[in-house]
């Protein structure tokens, strides 16, 4: 990846900020296009997707709870355990 282009600079800044925020040590040669960088970006994207999916499930659980759906049905629809749903109540 070309880190001198505008999108490349943005990704470089974003990744550095993300890694610092999560206390992840990094010694990546960003200019060299290290395979570690590609892995870090891929992992960050996967983590964001997983967080988004969980937030979506939480929204669904809250709506179903507000409409008094049975906990077992909420668990079946969302794939969450009964214990996880009870924590949300």
Secondary structure, 3 states (H helix, E strand, C coil): CCCCCHHHHHHHHHHHHHHHHCCCCCCCCHHHCCHHHHHHHHHHHHHHHHHHHHHHHHHHHHHHHHCCCCHHHHHHHHCCCHHHHHHHC
